[in-house]
Amino acid sequence: MLRLYSYWRSTSSYRTRIALNLKLLDYELRTVHLVRDGGEQNDETYRRLNPQGLVPLLVDGEFRLAQSLAIFQYLEALVPQPALVPEDAQHAARMWSFCQTIASDIQPLQNLRVLHYLKDQLGVDDAARTRWLQHWIGAGLDPLEAMLQQYAESPYCFGDTPTYADCCLLPQLYAALRFGCALERWPRLAAVQSRCNEHPAFVAAHPSQQPDAEPDKKPAS
Ligand SMILES: N[C@@H](CCC(=O)N[C@@H](CS)C(=O)NCC(=O)O)C(=O)O
């Protein structure tokens, strides 16, 4: 059985949980507490599994794989149906471009270790940290809103069925809310969010549904 190392409100873990659910794959969940006692991701035991010290990590037998977008590619090869990549080459490329904007250009700037560095090494206070987060999340989501205008009639990001873009988008909007961004600025993205929130694969992957969820830390969403 597949095993996933995950933290309830890690957006990269959340996107991977959605993908596993959409593929109807059973998996064993191993939780990694990113905050307690300096973070279990920094423990030697976990670093032996993933030297990068980040979640998610997918384990399939002896095979270990970090990086959510690489995990998506592995899942697509492992279980081709239901396909989570559009058939058309250009739509597929756009879909990956959408995913990369979130995974490469937005999420790293809101990541825990970056926020720690801002605070502990650079002396950035909470108000400036919030400005940082809202600025970079906004700068990343604006072009995604524009990109999806072309697919404005579609219930999901790129058509009538979910793709990896939806797997990336929902967690990123969860983080946007968590860090105080108002989703009204991105009506098309918010409409996709509403649709995905009705889908059982997305519902089951939500941070609030995870065994390690800490209810008092739930964002309004
Ligand atoms: N590019 C990686 C990002 C992984 C990542 O940054 N994970 C975060 C949680 S979303 C993490 O483990 N952070 C721990 C830390 O910053 O110490 C992916 O897509 O999997």
The ligand as an SDF file (V2000), in Angstrom:
LIG
                    3D

 20 19  0  0  0  0  0  0  0  0999 V2000
    8.0380   21.8880   -3.7300 N   0  0  0  0  0  0  0  0  0  0  0  0
    7.6810   21.0080   -2.6560 C   0  0  0  0  0  0  0  0  0  0  0  0
    7.3800   21.8610   -1.4450 C   0  0  0  0  0  0  0  0  0  0  0  0
    7.3000   21.0540   -0.1730 C   0  0  0  0  0  0  0  0  0  0  0  0
    7.1680   21.9790    1.0210 C   0  0  0  0  0  0  0  0  0  0  0  0
    7.6560   23.1110    1.0240 O   0  0  0  0  0  0  0  0  0  0  0  0
    6.4990   21.4820    2.0790 N   0  0  0  0  0  0  0  0  0  0  0  0
    6.2840   22.2820    3.2450 C   0  0  0  0  0  0  0  0  0  0  0  0
    4.8650   22.1890    3.7260 C   0  0  0  0  0  0  0  0  0  0  0  0
    3.7350   22.7940    2.4870 S   0  0  0  0  0  0  0  0  0  0  0  0
    7.1900   21.8050    4.3690 C   0  0  0  0  0  0  0  0  0  0  0  0
    7.4100   20.6290    4.5190 O   0  0  0  0  0  0  0  0  0  0  0  0
    7.7180   22.7500    5.1650 N   0  0  0  0  0  0  0  0  0  0  0  0
    8.5450   22.4340    6.2710 C   0  0  0  0  0  0  0  0  0  0  0  0
    9.4790   23.5400    6.6460 C   0  0  0  0  0  0  0  0  0  0  0  0
    9.4190   24.6160    6.0340 O   0  0  0  0  0  0  0  0  0  0  0  0
   10.2670   23.3220    7.5620 O   0  0  0  0  0  0  0  0  0  0  0  0
    6.4740   20.1410   -3.0590 C   0  0  0  0  0  0  0  0  0  0  0  0
    5.7460   20.5490   -3.9600 O   0  0  0  0  0  0  0  0  0  0  0  0
    6.2960   19.0450   -2.5040 O   0  0  0  0  0  0  0  0  0  0  0  0
  1  2  1  0
  2  3  1  0
  2 18  1  0
  3  4  1  0
  4  5  1  0
  5  6  2  0
  5  7  1  0
  7  8  1  0
  8  9  1  0
  8 11  1  0
  9 10  1  0
 11 12  2  0
 11 13  1  0
 13 14  1  0
 14 15  1  0
 15 16  2  0
 15 17  1  0
 18 19  2  0
 18 20  1  0
M  END
$$$$
